[in-house]
Amino acid sequence: MPTVYEPAEDSRLLAESVIDRIDTGERVLEVGVGSGYVAARVAAETGAEVIGCDINPEACAAAREEGIEAVRSNLVDPFAADSIDVVLFNPPYLPTPPEQEWDDPLEHALSGGESGRRVIRPFLDDVGRVLRPSGRVYLLVSTLTDIEAVSELAADAGLNTREIAEESFPFERLVVLEITHGNS
Ligand SMILES: C[S@@+](CC[C@H](N)C(=O)[O-])C[C@H]1O[C@@H](n2cnc3c(N)ncnc32)[C@H](O)[C@@H]1O
C-alpha cells in the first residue's frame, strides 16, 4: 500500500494556477508537501525558494528525493511569525464519517473528518501568523468541503478569500482560493 499521496488532478490544478503568481526569490512553504510534486514544479518554474512540511515522515522523505527541503510538522506550527511570502496547501478534504475513518498515513492525506474541514479549520486559524503582510495563501478546496464554509472560517480568522482557478469533475468542483490578510 502506498503511504504517500500520488499527485492527482488537485495537485496539478494547484501547481498550475499558482506558478504565474509567485516571483523569483519569494519564500514559499508547501504545507502537506506529499510527494513533492507541487513544490518541485513551483521551485523549477518560478525560481522561488520553496520548502515543504508534512505530518507524514515518509512524505518528507519523498519530497527530499525531489530536491525539496522538508520538515515533519503539524501544519505551520514550527514556522516563525511573519516569515513566509506564499503558503500552498492541498489539504485532506474528503468528508468522512467516523465509522469510515481508517488509521494510516493515507487517511491523513485524504480524510477531512465529518465536515471535510477538520484540518482546514486549524490551518486557517494559524496561517495568518506566519504570512508576511503582503503574503498569499493558495488553498485547494472542493465543493465537497463547502467552499462557502471555508471562506467563513477564513473570515473568522481575519483573512480575505477569492477564487482564482477552478476545474469541474462529475462529483465535485475543485477551486483554488487566494487568501490574504484582511487589511490587504
Ligand atoms: C491531499 S495530500 C496532498 C499532497 C501533495 N501536496 C499534492 O498535492 O500532491 C495532503 C497532504 O497533507 C498532509 N497532512 C495532513 N494533515 C497534515 C497536518 N496536520 N500537517 C501537515 N501535513 C498534513 C498529508 O500527509 C498529505 O501529504
The ligand as a MOL file (V3000), in Angstrom:
LIG
                    3D

  0  0  0     0  0            999 V3000
M  V30 BEGIN CTAB
M  V30 COUNTS 27 29 0 0 0
M  V30 BEGIN ATOM
M  V30 1 C -4.1210 15.6250 -0.4870 0
M  V30 2 S -2.4730 15.3080 0.0780 0 CHG=1
M  V30 3 C -1.5720 16.4700 -0.9410 0
M  V30 4 C -0.1400 16.0600 -1.2150 0
M  V30 5 C 0.6070 16.9760 -2.2290 0
M  V30 6 N 0.7250 18.3130 -1.7050 0
M  V30 7 C -0.1060 17.0020 -3.5560 0
M  V30 8 O -0.7880 17.9980 -3.8340 0
M  V30 9 O 0.0130 16.0300 -4.3090 0 CHG=-1
M  V30 10 C -2.4850 16.1030 1.7070 0
M  V30 11 C -1.1350 16.0680 2.4360 0
M  V30 12 O -1.2940 16.7670 3.6930 0
M  V30 13 C -0.5890 16.0630 4.6990 0
M  V30 14 N -1.1780 16.4420 6.0110 0
M  V30 15 C -2.3630 16.0390 6.5370 0
M  V30 16 N -2.5730 16.5980 7.7400 0
M  V30 17 C -1.4840 17.3950 7.9710 0
M  V30 18 C -1.1070 18.2280 9.0590 0
M  V30 19 N -1.8840 18.3670 10.1440 0
M  V30 20 N 0.0790 18.8890 8.9880 0
M  V30 21 C 0.8920 18.7370 7.8830 0
M  V30 22 N 0.5800 17.9490 6.8210 0
M  V30 23 C -0.5880 17.2980 6.8660 0
M  V30 24 C -0.7830 14.5980 4.3250 0
M  V30 25 O 0.1700 13.7590 4.9390 0
M  V30 26 C -0.6490 14.6780 2.8010 0
M  V30 27 O 0.6950 14.5090 2.3840 0
M  V30 END ATOM
M  V30 BEGIN BOND
M  V30 1 1 1 2
M  V30 2 1 2 3
M  V30 3 1 2 10
M  V30 4 1 3 4
M  V30 5 1 4 5
M  V30 6 1 5 6
M  V30 7 1 5 7
M  V30 8 2 7 8
M  V30 9 1 7 9
M  V30 10 1 10 11
M  V30 11 1 11 12
M  V30 12 1 11 26
M  V30 13 1 12 13
M  V30 14 1 13 14
M  V30 15 1 13 24
M  V30 16 1 14 15
M  V30 17 1 14 23
M  V30 18 2 15 16
M  V30 19 1 16 17
M  V30 20 1 17 18
M  V30 21 2 17 23
M  V30 22 1 18 19
M  V30 23 2 18 20
M  V30 24 1 20 21
M  V30 25 2 21 22
M  V30 26 1 22 23
M  V30 27 1 24 25
M  V30 28 1 24 26
M  V30 29 1 26 27
M  V30 END BOND
M  V30 END CTAB
M  END
